[in-house]
């Protein structure tokens, strides 16, 4: 499901992919359900393609979101995105203990908390792994 949830540079919040066209995609905001076109010149990233740095490797965003959901028992994040830097790092340390303190900034943790809360509010199922996503992961593991 995370493959169809998009972050668009310069636009707040997250968007769900609705349709593809020649030089644009149509997206729907998860916050206000308004639809809008996003053109080829805009920087768009699928949440399914994002990973977070750890001291050993990178962890897919999906795994971090699932860890937060388990910690919060399916509720919104207990730590607000407006918390102090020490609190933000302590929160991330609970859900991703070996996160890279040099390469993950406070702004990244704030965005993670905001995205998690938005996904929970919108009842987006990010725990289920899509078949295509699963095959990609298996192929990568076989190559190692």
GURO-730297 format. One record per residue: x, y, z of N, C-alpha, C, O, CB in turn; residue number from 1. Coordinates in pm, 1 decimal, padded with zeros to 6 digits, always signed. Glycine has a CB too. Layout:
% residues N
neast/nnorth/nup/caeast/canorth/caup/ceast/cnorth/cup/oeast/onorth/oup/cbeast/cbnorth/cbup/num
X/Y/Z/X/Y/Z/X/Y/Z/X/Y/Z/X/Y/Z/NUM
...
END
This chain:
% residues 144
neast/nnorth/nup/caeast/canorth/caup/ceast/cnorth/cup/oeast/onorth/oup/cbeast/cbnorth/cbup/num
+00081.9/-00120.1/+00000.0/+00000.0/+00000.0/+00000.0/+00085.9/+00125.9/+00000.0/+00043.9/+00229.0/-00052.7/-00093.0/+00000.1/+00120.2/1
+00204.6/+00119.2/+00057.8/+00289.2/+00238.8/+00064.5/+00338.7/+00284.6/-00072.2/+00376.8/+00400.6/-00087.6/+00407.7/+00212.6/+00154.1/2
+00338.9/+00196.2/-00171.9/+00382.6/+00234.4/-00306.7/+00291.0/+00341.2/-00366.5/+00336.0/+00422.0/-00447.7/+00386.4/+00111.1/-00398.5/3
+00163.7/+00342.8/-00327.7/+00069.0/+00438.8/-00384.4/+00052.3/+00563.2/-00297.7/-00025.5/+00652.3/-00331.8/-00065.2/+00372.7/-00404.1/4
+00124.3/+00569.8/-00186.4/+00121.8/+00689.4/-00101.5/+00245.5/+00771.1/-00135.8/+00357.4/+00720.0/-00132.3/+00117.8/+00652.4/+00052.6/5
+00224.8/+00897.7/-00168.8/+00332.2/+00981.3/-00220.4/+00357.7/+01103.5/-00133.9/+00267.1/+01158.6/-00071.4/+00300.6/+01024.5/-00360.5/6
+00483.0/+01143.6/-00132.6/+00523.6/+01270.8/-00073.6/+00563.1/+01359.9/-00190.7/+00641.0/+01319.0/-00276.7/+00642.6/+01253.6/+00031.4/7
+00509.3/+01482.0/-00194.0/+00537.5/+01574.5/-00303.0/+00613.4/+01693.3/-00246.0/+00566.1/+01760.8/-00154.6/+00406.3/+01620.2/-00374.3/8
+00730.8/+01717.8/-00300.7/+00814.3/+01828.3/-00254.9/+00739.4/+01960.9/-00269.5/+00681.4/+01989.8/-00374.1/+00946.8/+01832.2/-00333.7/9
+00741.9/+02040.0/-00163.4/+00677.2/+02170.3/-00165.7/+00530.5/+02168.5/-00127.0/+00467.9/+02274.1/-00116.7/+00690.4/+02228.6/-00300.0/10
+00474.8/+02050.2/-00105.4/+00333.9/+02039.5/-00066.7/+00325.7/+01963.4/+00065.1/+00383.2/+01855.2/+00077.1/+00249.3/+01968.3/-00177.9/11
+00255.8/+02017.7/+00163.3/+00247.2/+01951.2/+00294.0/+00161.1/+01825.5/+00288.3/+00069.5/+01815.2/+00206.7/+00191.1/+02047.1/+00398.4/12
+00191.2/+01732.0/+00374.4/+00110.3/+01611.8/+00386.6/+00150.1/+01502.4/+00290.0/+00255.4/+01507.1/+00226.3/-00032.6/+01645.3/+00366.4/13
+00063.1/+01404.3/+00281.3/+00083.0/+01288.9/+00193.9/-00033.2/+01279.8/+00096.4/-00141.5/+01332.9/+00120.5/+00096.2/+01158.0/+00276.1/14
-00008.0/+01211.1/-00014.3/-00107.3/+01201.8/-00119.9/-00120.9/+01057.5/-00166.5/-00024.0/+00981.5/-00167.0/-00070.0/+01293.2/-00237.4/15
-00242.0/+01021.1/-00205.5/-00267.7/+00888.3/-00258.8/-00275.7/+00899.7/-00410.4/-00344.5/+00987.1/-00463.2/-00399.0/+00826.9/-00199.2/16
-00205.1/+00811.3/-00480.3/-00206.8/+00809.3/-00625.9/-00344.8/+00764.3/-00673.1/-00394.6/+00659.6/-00631.8/-00095.4/+00715.9/-00682.1/17
-00406.1/+00845.3/-00760.4/-00538.7/+00814.7/-00811.3/-00530.4/+00766.0/-00955.9/-00592.6/+00666.3/-00992.6/-00629.9/+00937.8/-00801.3/18
-00452.0/+00838.2/-01038.1/-00446.5/+00806.0/-01180.1/-00317.3/+00856.9/-01242.5/-00256.8/+00952.0/-01193.1/-00567.1/+00865.0/-01253.0/19
-00275.7/+00793.2/-01351.1/-00159.1/+00837.5/-01428.2/-00205.8/+00898.6/-01558.7/-00304.3/+00854.1/-01617.6/-00061.5/+00719.9/-01455.0/20
-00134.1/+01001.6/-01603.8/-00158.3/+01060.1/-01734.9/-00022.5/+01072.8/-01803.7/+00078.3/+01025.5/-01751.4/-00231.7/+01199.9/-01723.9/21
-00019.6/+01136.2/-01920.2/+00104.4/+01141.2/-01997.4/+00217.0/+01213.4/-01923.4/+00323.8/+01155.1/-01904.7/+00079.3/+01209.2/-02130.2/22
+00197.3/+01334.8/-01882.0/+00302.0/+01413.2/-01815.9/+00267.8/+01450.0/-01672.6/+00324.8/+01543.6/-01616.5/+00328.7/+01538.5/-01893.9/23
+00174.5/+01376.2/-01613.3/+00134.7/+01408.5/-01476.7/+00067.9/+01288.7/-01412.2/+00036.0/+01189.3/-01477.5/+00040.7/+01530.0/-01474.4/24
+00047.7/+01301.2/-01281.8/-00031.7/+01203.8/-01207.5/-00139.2/+01281.4/-01132.2/-00120.4/+01398.2/-01098.3/+00057.8/+01118.3/-01108.9/25
-00249.4/+01217.2/-01107.1/-00356.2/+01276.8/-01027.6/-00345.0/+01215.6/-00888.2/-00340.7/+01093.7/-00872.3/-00499.6/+01251.8/-01092.0/26
-00340.6/+01302.7/-00788.0/-00328.0/+01256.6/-00650.0/-00441.2/+01313.7/-00566.6/-00503.8/+01413.5/-00602.2/-00191.4/+01296.5/-00590.5/27
-00465.4/+01246.5/-00453.4/-00567.9/+01292.0/-00360.0/-00501.1/+01312.1/-00224.9/-00434.1/+01221.8/-00174.7/-00687.1/+01189.9/-00350.3/28
-00518.5/+01428.2/-00166.4/-00460.4/+01458.9/-00036.1/-00523.4/+01370.1/+00071.1/-00645.0/+01351.3/+00072.8/-00479.8/+01608.4/-00001.3/29
-00441.1/+01316.0/+00159.9/-00494.7/+01234.1/+00268.4/-00561.9/+01320.0/+00375.2/-00645.5/+01270.6/+00450.9/-00383.5/+01150.4/+00331.2/30
-00526.0/+01447.8/+00381.6/-00583.8/+01533.9/+00485.2/-00720.9/+01588.3/+00446.7/-00815.6/+01575.1/+00524.2/-00490.5/+01649.1/+00514.2/31
-00733.7/+01649.3/+00328.6/-00861.2/+01712.1/+00293.2/-00932.4/+01645.3/+00175.0/-01037.3/+01693.0/+00131.6/-00838.2/+01856.9/+00261.3/32
-00876.6/+01535.6/+00122.5/-00936.4/+01455.8/+00013.1/-00951.2/+01532.7/-00117.8/-01024.3/+01488.5/-00206.5/-01072.3/+01405.2/+00055.5/33
-00883.4/+01646.9/-00132.1/-00888.2/+01721.7/-00257.8/-00794.4/+01656.2/-00358.3/-00685.9/+01609.5/-00323.5/-00849.8/+01871.1/-00235.8/34
-00838.9/+01653.8/-00483.9/-00757.1/+01597.0/-00590.9/-00687.5/+01708.1/-00667.0/-00740.6/+01818.0/-00683.1/-00842.8/+01511.9/-00686.5/35
-00566.0/+01676.5/-00714.0/-00489.1/+01775.8/-00789.3/-00390.9/+01704.1/-00881.2/-00353.1/+01589.6/-00856.3/-00413.8/+01872.8/-00693.4/36
-00350.0/+01773.2/-00988.3/-00249.1/+01714.6/-01076.4/-00108.7/+01744.5/-01022.4/-00084.0/+01852.2/-00968.1/-00264.6/+01768.9/-01221.3/37
-00019.3/+01650.1/-01037.5/+00121.4/+01669.1/-01004.3/+00197.6/+01643.5/-01134.5/+00185.2/+01536.9/-01194.9/+00169.5/+01572.3/-00885.5/38
+00275.0/+01740.8/-01176.0/+00341.2/+01733.9/-01305.2/+00480.2/+01672.5/-01295.4/+00534.8/+01655.4/-01186.5/+00350.2/+01871.5/-01365.7/39
+00535.9/+01639.9/-01411.0/+00666.1/+01573.3/-01419.0/+00777.2/+01656.5/-01355.1/+00876.5/+01600.2/-01309.0/+00701.0/+01544.1/-01564.5/40
+00763.0/+01787.6/-01351.3/+00867.0/+01873.9/-01294.2/+00869.7/+01869.3/-01140.2/+00969.1/+01908.6/-01079.2/+00845.6/+02017.9/-01340.9/41
+00761.8/+01821.9/-01078.1/+00754.9/+01813.8/-00932.2/+00830.5/+01690.7/-00882.8/+00830.0/+01585.9/-00947.3/+00607.7/+01809.4/-00884.5/42
+00894.9/+01705.2/-00768.3/+00966.8/+01591.9/-00710.4/+00867.5/+01509.7/-00627.1/+00811.0/+01557.7/-00528.8/+01088.5/+01640.4/-00622.5/43
+00848.3/+01384.3/-00669.9/+00753.1/+01295.2/-00605.1/+00828.1/+01170.3/-00559.3/+00906.9/+01112.8/-00634.3/+00635.2/+01258.5/-00701.2/44
+00802.2/+01129.1/-00434.6/+00865.5/+01009.3/-00380.4/+00757.4/+00920.4/-00320.0/+00672.5/+00966.2/-00243.5/+00974.0/+01045.9/-00274.1/45
+00762.6/+00793.6/-00355.6/+00670.7/+00695.2/-00298.2/+00723.3/+00653.4/-00161.2/+00843.5/+00632.4/-00145.1/+00654.8/+00571.0/-00392.3/46
+00635.1/+00641.0/-00062.6/+00679.2/+00599.3/+00070.8/+00737.3/+00458.2/+00067.9/+00817.6/+00422.1/+00153.9/+00562.5/+00605.9/+00170.4/47
+00697.4/+00379.2/-00030.0/+00751.8/+00244.8/-00043.9/+00898.6/+00243.2/-00084.6/+00965.9/+00141.1/-00070.5/+00671.6/+00168.3/-00144.4/48
+00948.8/+00356.4/-00135.1/+01088.8/+00365.8/-00179.8/+01180.3/+00428.8/-00075.7/+01300.7/+00440.1/-00098.9/+01096.6/+00445.9/-00307.8/49
+01125.9/+00470.0/+00038.2/+01204.7/+00539.2/+00139.9/+01258.0/+00440.3/+00242.2/+01189.4/+00345.5/+00280.4/+01120.8/+00647.3/+00209.2/50
+01381.2/+00463.6/+00285.9/+01443.2/+00381.7/+00391.2/+01510.7/+00475.9/+00489.9/+01541.8/+00590.3/+00456.6/+01546.8/+00278.4/+00331.3/51
+01533.2/+00427.1/+00611.3/+01600.5/+00508.0/+00713.4/+01736.6/+00446.6/+00742.9/+01752.9/+00324.6/+00745.6/+01514.6/+00517.8/+00843.7/52
+01833.1/+00534.0/+00764.7/+01969.6/+00489.5/+00790.7/+01984.1/+00430.5/+00930.1/+01930.2/+00483.3/+01027.3/+02066.4/+00604.8/+00773.2/53
+02057.7/+00320.2/+00938.3/+02097.2/+00264.7/+01067.4/+02249.4/+00251.9/+01064.1/+02312.9/+00279.8/+00962.4/+02026.7/+00124.7/+01096.2/54
+02306.3/+00210.0/+01175.0/+02452.0/+00197.2/+01180.8/+02501.8/+00083.0/+01093.0/+02617.2/+00085.2/+01050.4/+02497.5/+00175.4/+01324.9/55
+02417.7/-00017.0/+01064.6/+02458.2/-00128.9/+00980.7/+02412.3/-00113.4/+00836.2/+02492.4/-00127.8/+00743.8/+02404.3/-00257.5/+01037.4/56
+02285.9/-00084.4/+00816.1/+02225.3/-00089.5/+00684.0/+02112.4/+00012.3/+00679.9/+02103.7/+00099.5/+00766.4/+02173.4/-00233.0/+00650.4/57
+02025.9/+00001.4/+00579.7/+01907.2/+00085.0/+00572.8/+01784.9/-00001.7/+00604.1/+01779.3/-00119.0/+00567.1/+01894.2/+00152.8/+00432.4/58
+01687.9/+00057.8/+00672.6/+01565.0/-00013.2/+00708.5/+01450.0/+00052.0/+00631.5/+01434.1/+00174.0/+00636.3/+01539.2/-00009.6/+00864.7/59
+01369.7/-00028.0/+00560.6/+01255.7/+00029.3/+00486.8/+01162.1/+00106.3/+00580.8/+01140.6/+00067.6/+00695.6/+01177.1/-00082.4/+00414.0/60
+01107.8/+00215.4/+00528.8/+01016.4/+00298.7/+00607.6/+00899.4/+00216.2/+00661.1/+00853.7/+00238.8/+00773.1/+00964.0/+00415.9/+00522.7/61
+00851.1/+00121.2/+00582.0/+00740.7/+00036.4/+00625.0/+00772.0/-00031.8/+00757.1/+00686.8/-00036.5/+00845.8/+00709.3/-00067.8/+00518.6/62
+00893.9/-00085.2/+00771.8/+00932.0/-00154.6/+00894.8/+00934.2/-00059.0/+01014.3/+00896.4/-00096.6/+01125.2/+01069.2/-00220.7/+00877.9/63
+00978.5/+00064.2/+00991.0/+00982.3/+00163.7/+01098.7/+00839.3/+00200.8/+01139.4/+00809.0/+00212.1/+01258.2/+01061.5/+00290.8/+01054.1/64
+00751.8/+00219.6/+01040.2/+00611.6/+00252.8/+01069.2/+00542.8/+00140.1/+01146.4/+00466.4/+00166.4/+01239.3/+00535.1/+00281.1/+00938.4/65
+00569.4/+00015.5/+01108.7/+00511.5/-00099.8/+01179.2/+00562.1/-00102.7/+01323.0/+00485.5/-00131.9/+01414.9/+00546.6/-00233.0/+01106.5/66
+00689.0/-00073.0/+01343.2/+00747.1/-00070.5/+01477.6/+00681.0/+00038.1/+01563.6/+00654.3/+00016.6/+01681.8/+00899.6/-00047.0/+01469.7/67
+00655.0/+00154.1/+01503.8/+00586.8/+00262.1/+01577.1/+00445.3/+00216.8/+01612.7/+00399.7/+00238.7/+01724.9/+00582.6/+00394.3/+01492.4/68
+00376.2/+00154.0/+01518.3/+00238.8/+00109.0/+01542.5/+00234.6/+00008.0/+01656.4/+00143.0/+00011.5/+01738.6/+00178.6/+00047.4/+01414.9/69
+00332.6/-00082.0/+01662.2/+00337.6/-00180.1/+01771.2/+00364.3/-00110.0/+01904.0/+00303.4/-00143.3/+02005.6/+00446.5/-00286.6/+01744.1/70
+00455.2/-00012.9/+01902.8/+00487.7/+00061.3/+02025.3/+00366.0/+00138.1/+02076.9/+00341.8/+00143.7/+02197.4/+00604.5/+00158.5/+01999.8/71
+00289.7/+00197.2/+01984.7/+00175.6/+00281.6/+02021.7/+00043.5/+00204.1/+02025.5/-00062.1/+00264.0/+02045.4/+00163.6/+00397.4/+01924.1/72
+00048.0/+00072.6/+02006.9/-00072.1/-00011.6/+02005.9/-00176.5/+00036.9/+01905.4/-00296.3/+00035.4/+01933.8/-00133.5/-00015.9/+02144.9/73
-00130.1/+00080.0/+01787.7/-00220.0/+00121.9/+01680.7/-00272.5/+00263.2/+01693.4/-00348.3/+00308.8/+01607.8/-00333.8/+00030.0/+01674.1/74
-00233.8/+00333.1/+01798.4/-00280.6/+00471.1/+01818.3/-00181.0/+00568.8/+01756.1/-00075.7/+00530.0/+01705.4/-00299.6/+00502.1/+01970.1/75
-00218.0/+00697.4/+01761.6/-00127.0/+00800.3/+01712.1/-00001.5/+00804.1/+01799.7/-00001.8/+00756.0/+01913.0/-00196.7/+00939.4/+01710.0/76
+00104.7/+00861.5/+01745.4/+00232.2/+00868.5/+01817.1/+00216.4/+00947.3/+01946.9/+00154.8/+01053.9/+01949.1/+00340.9/+00932.9/+01728.4/77
+00272.7/+00893.7/+02054.5/+00263.1/+00959.4/+02184.9/+00356.1/+01079.8/+02193.3/+00332.3/+01171.1/+02272.4/+00295.5/+00860.5/+02296.8/78
+00460.2/+01080.9/+02113.9/+00552.2/+01194.0/+02110.0/+00510.5/+01285.6/+01995.6/+00506.2/+01241.2/+01880.9/+00700.5/+01146.5/+02093.0/79
+00479.4/+01412.7/+02023.7/+00438.8/+01503.2/+01916.0/+00558.7/+01542.4/+01829.8/+00672.8/+01539.1/+01875.9/+00371.8/+01629.0/+01973.9/80
+00532.5/+01579.0/+01706.5/+00641.3/+01619.1/+01617.0/+00702.8/+01751.9/+01660.8/+00809.0/+01790.5/+01611.9/+00590.5/+01629.8/+01472.7/81
+00636.2/+01821.6/+01752.7/+00687.8/+01949.6/+01802.3/+00773.5/+01932.2/+01927.5/+00814.3/+02030.6/+01989.1/+00572.3/+02044.7/+01832.0/82
+00800.9/+01807.2/+01965.3/+00879.7/+01779.4/+02086.3/+01023.4/+01830.0/+02071.2/+01068.6/+01862.5/+01961.4/+00880.1/+01628.1/+02116.7/83
+01093.0/+01835.6/+02184.2/+01233.0/+01878.8/+02184.4/+01319.5/+01774.5/+02114.1/+01283.5/+01656.8/+02110.6/+01283.2/+01902.2/+02329.5/84
+01433.2/+01816.1/+02058.2/+01521.2/+01723.7/+01986.0/+01558.6/+01598.2/+02064.5/+01565.9/+01489.3/+02007.4/+01646.2/+01795.0/+01946.8/85
+01582.1/+01612.4/+02194.5/+01619.0/+01495.6/+02275.9/+01503.8/+01395.2/+02281.6/+01525.2/+01274.2/+02275.4/+01658.6/+01539.4/+02419.1/86
+01380.4/+01447.6/+02293.6/+01262.6/+01361.1/+02299.2/+01239.7/+01290.5/+02166.3/+01202.1/+01173.3/+02163.1/+01138.7/+01442.2/+02337.3/87
+01263.0/+01363.2/+02055.2/+01246.6/+01303.6/+01922.7/+01344.8/+01188.1/+01903.8/+01307.7/+01081.5/+01854.8/+01266.7/+01409.8/+01812.4/88
+01469.1/+01210.2/+01942.6/+01571.3/+01105.5/+01927.6/+01543.4/+00987.4/+02020.8/+01568.3/+00872.5/+01984.2/+01711.8/+01162.9/+01956.0/89
+01492.4/+01014.6/+02139.6/+01457.3/+00906.8/+02232.5/+01342.8/+00823.4/+02174.6/+01343.7/+00700.7/+02184.5/+01417.8/+00964.4/+02371.4/90
+01244.3/+00890.4/+02114.3/+01132.0/+00820.8/+02051.5/+01180.9/+00729.9/+01939.1/+01144.2/+00612.5/+01933.2/+01029.5/+00921.9/+01997.3/91
+01264.4/+00784.9/+01849.4/+01314.8/+00704.4/+01738.6/+01404.2/+00591.6/+01790.4/+01406.2/+00482.8/+01732.8/+01392.3/+00792.6/+01638.9/92
+01477.3/+00616.8/+01897.8/+01562.1/+00513.6/+01957.4/+01481.8/+00394.7/+02008.6/+01532.0/+00282.3/+02011.7/+01643.3/+00572.4/+02070.6/93
+01357.8/+00418.8/+02048.6/+01271.6/+00309.8/+02095.5/+01222.4/+00222.2/+01980.8/+01209.6/+00100.7/+01995.9/+01152.4/+00366.3/+02171.3/94
+01194.8/+00284.9/+01865.2/+01139.0/+00208.9/+01753.1/+01245.6/+00162.2/+01653.4/+01223.9/+00066.2/+01579.4/+01036.1/+00293.0/+01680.9/95
+01359.4/+00229.5/+01651.8/+01470.1/+00193.2/+01563.6/+01600.1/+00214.8/+01642.1/+01669.7/+00314.3/+01621.9/+01468.3/+00278.3/+01429.6/96
+01631.9/+00120.8/+01731.4/+01741.4/+00140.6/+01827.4/+01877.2/+00174.2/+01766.1/+01953.9/+00249.5/+01826.0/+01756.1/+00018.6/+01909.3/97
+01908.4/+00121.0/+01649.9/+02040.0/+00144.7/+01591.9/+02038.6/+00249.5/+01481.1/+02117.9/+00241.6/+01387.3/+02095.5/+00016.1/+01538.3/98
+01946.7/+00350.0/+01491.4/+01941.1/+00451.6/+01387.3/+02070.9/+00533.3/+01385.6/+02133.9/+00553.7/+01489.4/+01819.0/+00543.9/+01408.6/99
+02109.1/+00578.9/+01267.8/+02233.3/+00653.9/+01248.9/+02213.2/+00798.2/+01296.1/+02147.1/+00877.9/+01229.6/+02278.2/+00650.5/+01099.3/100
+02270.0/+00829.5/+01409.5/+02251.7/+00962.0/+01470.3/+02315.6/+01074.0/+01388.6/+02279.9/+01190.7/+01405.1/+02309.4/+00962.8/+01610.2/101
+02408.7/+01039.9/+01301.6/+02476.0/+01139.3/+01218.3/+02395.1/+01173.3/+01092.3/+02399.4/+01286.7/+01044.5/+02614.5/+01088.7/+01179.0/102
+02322.4/+01076.1/+01039.3/+02255.5/+01097.1/+00911.2/+02104.6/+01114.8/+00920.8/+02041.2/+01150.6/+00821.5/+02284.7/+00983.0/+00821.6/103
+02045.4/+01090.9/+01037.0/+01902.3/+01116.7/+01055.6/+01889.3/+01242.1/+01140.7/+01932.9/+01247.0/+01255.7/+01828.9/+00993.9/+01122.7/104
+01828.1/+01342.7/+01080.7/+01813.7/+01472.7/+01146.6/+01679.2/+01482.9/+01219.0/+01588.9/+01402.0/+01198.0/+01827.3/+01586.4/+01043.9/105
+01668.6/+01585.1/+01305.1/+01543.9/+01608.3/+01378.0/+01426.5/+01627.7/+01281.8/+01316.1/+01579.7/+01307.4/+01557.7/+01730.8/+01469.7/106
+01450.9/+01698.1/+01171.4/+01344.6/+01721.5/+01072.3/+01294.1/+01589.8/+01014.8/+01175.3/+01576.7/+00985.4/+01395.4/+01812.4/+00958.6/107
+01383.4/+01492.0/+00998.4/+01343.1/+01360.4/+00947.7/+01252.3/+01289.7/+01047.7/+01154.0/+01226.4/+01008.9/+01466.9/+01273.7/+00918.0/108
+01284.9/+01300.4/+01175.4/+01203.6/+01235.4/+01279.8/+01067.1/+01303.5/+01288.6/+00965.3/+01236.2/+01304.5/+01275.9/+01240.5/+01418.2/109
+01064.5/+01435.6/+01278.5/+00937.1/+01508.7/+01280.1/+00848.6/+01465.0/+01164.3/+00728.9/+01442.1/+01181.2/+00961.4/+01660.6/+01273.5/110
+00909.5/+01453.7/+01045.4/+00834.6/+01411.7/+00926.9/+00782.6/+01269.2/+00944.8/+00668.8/+01239.5/+00908.2/+00922.9/+01421.2/+00800.5/111
+00865.4/+01181.2/+01000.7/+00823.9/+01043.5/+01026.9/+00701.4/+01039.1/+01118.1/+00606.0/+00966.6/+01090.1/+00939.1/+00964.3/+01089.7/112
+00703.5/+01115.6/+01225.9/+00590.8/+01119.2/+01320.4/+00465.9/+01174.9/+01251.6/+00356.9/+01119.8/+01266.9/+00626.4/+01205.1/+01445.1/113
+00481.7/+01284.0/+01176.1/+00367.2/+01342.0/+01105.0/+00308.6/+01243.0/+01004.8/+00186.8/+01227.1/+00996.8/+00408.7/+01471.0/+01032.8/114
+00394.9/+01176.5/+00928.8/+00348.1/+01079.2/+00830.4/+00277.2/+00963.0/+00899.3/+00170.6/+00920.2/+00855.0/+00465.6/+01027.2/+00745.7/115
+00335.1/+00912.5/+01005.9/+00273.9/+00801.4/+01078.9/+00133.6/+00841.5/+01125.9/+00037.5/+00767.6/+01104.5/+00362.5/+00759.6/+01200.1/116
+00122.1/+00957.5/+01189.5/-00008.0/+01003.3/+01239.3/-00109.1/+01019.1/+01125.7/-00225.9/+00983.3/+01140.7/+00007.7/+01136.3/+01314.0/117
-00064.5/+01072.1/+01013.1/-00152.7/+01090.6/+00897.7/-00199.2/+00956.5/+00841.4/-00315.9/+00942.3/+00804.8/-00081.4/+01171.3/+00788.5/118
-00110.0/+00858.6/+00834.0/-00146.4/+00725.3/+00786.1/-00245.8/+00658.1/+00880.3/-00339.5/+00592.3/+00835.1/-00021.3/+00638.2/+00770.9/119
-00225.8/+00674.3/+01011.0/-00317.4/+00616.4/+01109.9/-00455.1/+00682.7/+01099.7/-00557.4/+00614.2/+01100.2/-00260.3/+00632.3/+01253.5/120
-00457.6/+00816.5/+01090.3/-00585.0/+00889.3/+01078.6/-00661.3/+00848.3/+00953.6/-00784.2/+00841.4/+00954.7/-00560.2/+01040.3/+01076.7/121
-00587.9/+00821.1/+00845.3/-00650.3/+00787.7/+00717.2/-00679.3/+00639.0/+00701.2/-00726.1/+00595.9/+00595.9/-00562.2/+00833.3/+00604.7/122
-00651.7/+00559.9/+00805.5/-00671.8/+00414.3/+00801.6/-00600.4/+00348.0/+00684.0/-00655.5/+00259.2/+00618.8/-00820.1/+00382.9/+00794.7/123
-00478.3/+00391.7/+00657.8/-00396.7/+00331.7/+00551.5/-00326.0/+00209.6/+00609.2/-00260.5/+00217.5/+00713.1/-00292.7/+00434.9/+00493.4/124
-00340.2/+00097.1/+00540.7/-00277.1/-00027.6/+00585.3/-00135.1/-00033.2/+00531.3/-00114.0/-00068.4/+00415.2/-00358.7/-00152.1/+00538.8/125
-00037.2/+00001.3/+00615.2/+00102.6/-00003.1/+00571.0/+00172.1/-00129.7/+00619.2/+00289.9/-00150.3/+00590.2/+00178.3/+00120.1/+00621.3/126
+00101.0/-00214.4/+00692.1/+00161.3/-00338.2/+00741.0/+00162.7/-00447.8/+00635.2/+00253.8/-00530.6/+00632.4/+00087.3/-00386.9/+00863.5/127
+00063.2/-00448.4/+00549.1/+00054.7/-00550.2/+00445.7/+00156.8/-00521.9/+00337.0/+00163.3/-00411.0/+00284.0/-00086.8/-00556.6/+00386.5/128
+00235.8/-00622.2/+00304.5/+00335.1/-00608.0/+00198.2/+00272.0/-00653.4/+00068.1/+00216.6/-00763.0/+00059.6/+00464.5/-00689.6/+00229.2/129
+00281.0/-00566.7/-00035.2/+00227.0/-00604.8/-00165.1/+00313.3/-00713.1/-00228.1/+00431.9/-00725.1/-00197.2/+00217.7/-00482.8/-00258.1/130
+00253.9/-00790.5/-00315.0/+00324.0/-00901.7/-00380.3/+00447.7/-00853.3/-00456.0/+00554.2/-00913.6/-00443.3/+00229.4/-00974.9/-00476.4/131
+00436.4/-00747.3/-00533.5/+00549.6/-00695.4/-00610.7/+00661.8/-00651.4/-00517.6/+00779.4/-00674.3/-00545.7/+00505.3/-00578.0/-00700.0/132
+00624.8/-00587.9/-00406.6/+00722.1/-00541.9/-00307.9/+00794.3/-00661.6/-00246.6/+00915.7/-00657.9/-00226.4/+00653.1/-00457.8/-00197.6/133
+00719.2/-00767.6/-00217.2/+00774.7/-00887.2/-00156.1/+00874.4/-00955.3/-00250.1/+00980.6/-00999.9/-00206.5/+00662.5/-00984.3/-00118.0/134
+00840.2/-00963.1/-00379.2/+00928.1/-01025.2/-00477.0/+01058.1/-00948.4/-00491.2/+01164.4/-01009.0/-00505.0/+00858.9/-01035.1/-00611.3/135
+01051.6/-00815.9/-00488.1/+01171.0/-00732.4/-00497.1/+01262.1/-00758.9/-00379.0/+01383.3/-00771.5/-00396.4/+01133.5/-00583.7/-00503.4/136
+01206.3/-00767.6/-00258.8/+01284.4/-00794.0/-00138.5/+01350.1/-00931.5/-00146.7/+01467.5/-00946.8/-00113.0/+01195.4/-00784.5/-00013.3/137
+01273.6/-01032.0/-00192.0/+01329.0/-01166.7/-00202.7/+01442.2/-01172.5/-00304.0/+01542.0/-01240.7/-00280.9/+01220.0/-01265.8/-00240.9/138
+01428.5/-01102.3/-00415.8/+01532.0/-01100.9/-00518.6/+01659.4/-01038.4/-00466.2/+01768.8/-01088.5/-00492.3/+01484.1/-01025.9/-00642.1/139
+01646.4/-00929.6/-00392.5/+01763.5/-00863.4/-00334.7/+01835.4/-00954.9/-00237.2/+01958.4/-00958.7/-00235.1/+01722.6/-00734.2/-00264.5/140
+01759.5/-01029.3/-00155.7/+01819.8/-01118.5/-00057.7/+01891.8/-01234.2/-00126.2/+01996.6/-01278.9/-00079.5/+01713.3/-01171.8/+00038.3/141
+01835.2/-01283.3/-00238.1/+01899.0/-01392.9/-00310.5/+02030.8/-01349.4/-00375.1/+02123.7/-01429.3/-00387.6/+01804.4/-01447.1/-00417.1/142
+02038.4/-01221.0/-00416.4/+02160.0/-01169.6/-00479.4/+02274.9/-01159.4/-00382.4/+02390.8/-01162.2/-00423.8/+02134.1/-01035.1/-00540.3/143
+02245.7/-01147.6/-00252.3/+02351.5/-01129.5/-00152.4/+02428.3/-01252.6/-00127.4/+02520.4/-01252.3/-00045.7/+02295.9/-01082.0/-00025.3/144
END
